[in-house]
């Protein structure tokens, strides 16, 4: 059997640590977000949209869509370089989401380096319709 490289072992430990932290994270609990999947460089997070997430126009507040994308971004980027902090986040809202939709955000890390990490996120609804696309940059801190 092959031994894991130090990098693979570090990523595996980061994933286990993030899963444990995710189970008791205040913001995820408050917004009722759930981590569905986490592997090195990839995360999938879901949120069920409730009436309280509407803005004054009766639409789902964009910050909620951004929050689920950001949560997947945080998990994926920190699975490779922990701790990492976001230095940039850019989102494009493609279409609106509705109350009772279940949004899923997936993040894939494109580059995880010693100085910078770059990720892409896609948020879809339960029918697979793209709600938003985002990119983000992280900076490893340690």
C-alpha positions in Angstrom: 0.0 0.0 0.0 1.3 3.5 -0.9 2.0 6.0 1.8 0.3 9.3 1.7 2.5 12.3 0.8 2.9 14.9 3.5 0.7 17.2 1.4 -2.1 14.6 1.0 -1.9 13.9 4.7 -2.1 17.6 5.5 -5.2 18.0 3.2 -6.8 15.0 4.8 -6.3 16.4 8.3 -7.6 19.8 7.1 -10.8 18.2 5.7 -11.4 16.3 9.0 -10.8 19.5 11.0 -13.2 21.5 8.8 -15.9 18.9 9.0 -15.7 19.0 12.8 -15.7 22.9 12.8 -18.6 23.0 10.3 -20.8 21.1 12.7 -20.6 23.9 15.3 -20.2 27.0 13.1 -22.5 29.8 14.3 -23.2 31.4 10.9 -23.9 28.1 9.2 -26.2 27.2 12.0 -28.0 30.6 12.0 -28.7 30.4 8.3 -29.3 26.7 8.4 -26.7 25.9 5.8 -25.4 22.3 5.6 -22.2 20.9 4.2 -23.0 18.1 1.8 -19.5 17.2 0.6 -15.9 18.2 1.3 -12.8 16.8 -0.3 -9.4 18.5 -0.8 -10.2 21.5 -3.1 -13.9 20.9 -3.4 -17.0 21.7 -1.3 -20.7 21.5 -1.7 -23.1 23.4 0.6 -26.8 23.7 0.6 -29.4 26.1 2.1 -33.2 26.0 2.1 -34.7 29.4 1.4 -37.3 30.7 3.8 -39.6 33.7 3.8 -37.3 35.5 6.2 -34.6 35.7 3.5 -36.7 38.0 1.3 -35.8 41.7 0.8 -38.3 44.6 0.7 -39.1 43.8 -2.9 -40.2 40.3 -1.9 -37.2 38.7 -3.6 -34.5 36.5 -2.0 -31.8 38.8 -0.7 -28.6 38.5 -2.8 -26.6 38.3 0.4 -28.1 34.9 1.1 -27.1 33.6 -2.3 -23.6 35.0 -1.7 -23.5 33.5 1.8 -24.0 30.0 0.5 -21.4 30.5 -2.2 -19.0 32.0 0.4 -19.5 29.0 2.7 -18.5 26.6 0.0 -15.6 28.8 -0.9 -14.4 28.9 2.7 -14.5 25.1 3.1 -12.9 24.3 -0.3 -10.0 26.8 0.1 -9.3 25.9 3.7 -9.2 22.2 2.8 -6.0 22.9 0.9 -4.4 25.8 2.9 -5.6 26.2 6.4 -6.0 28.9 7.6 -6.8 31.0 4.6 -8.8 34.2 4.4 -10.8 35.6 1.6 -9.2 38.7 0.0 -11.7 39.0 -2.9 -15.1 37.7 -3.8 -17.0 38.5 -7.0 -20.5 37.3 -7.8 -22.7 37.4 -10.8 -26.4 36.9 -10.2 -27.8 35.0 -13.2 -31.4 34.7 -12.1 -33.5 35.1 -8.9 -34.2 32.4 -6.4 -37.5 31.8 -4.7 -38.8 31.0 -1.2 -38.7 27.2 -0.7 -35.9 26.8 -3.3 -33.0 24.7 -2.1 -29.8 26.2 -3.3 -26.6 24.3 -3.7 -23.2 26.0 -3.9 -20.2 24.1 -5.3 -16.7 25.4 -5.1 -13.6 24.2 -6.9 -10.2 25.5 -6.1 -8.4 26.3 -9.3 -5.1 27.2 -7.7 -3.8 26.9 -4.2 -0.4 28.4 -3.8 1.9 29.7 -1.0 0.7 33.2 -1.6 -2.7 33.1 -3.2 -5.6 30.7 -3.9 -8.2 31.1 -6.6 -11.6 29.4 -6.7 -14.8 29.3 -8.7 -18.3 28.8 -7.3 -21.6 27.9 -8.9 -24.9 28.2 -7.1 -27.9 26.2 -8.5 -31.4 25.5 -7.4 -33.0 22.1 -6.9 -33.8 21.9 -10.6 -30.1 22.5 -11.6 -30.9 26.1 -12.7 -27.9 28.3 -12.3 -28.7 31.1 -9.9 -25.2 32.7 -9.6 -21.5 32.2 -10.5 -18.7 33.6 -8.4 -14.9 33.7 -8.1 -12.8 34.3 -5.1 -9.2 34.8 -4.0 -7.7 33.7 -0.7 -4.5 34.4 1.1 -3.0 31.7 3.3 -2.2 33.0 6.8 0.1 31.2 9.2 
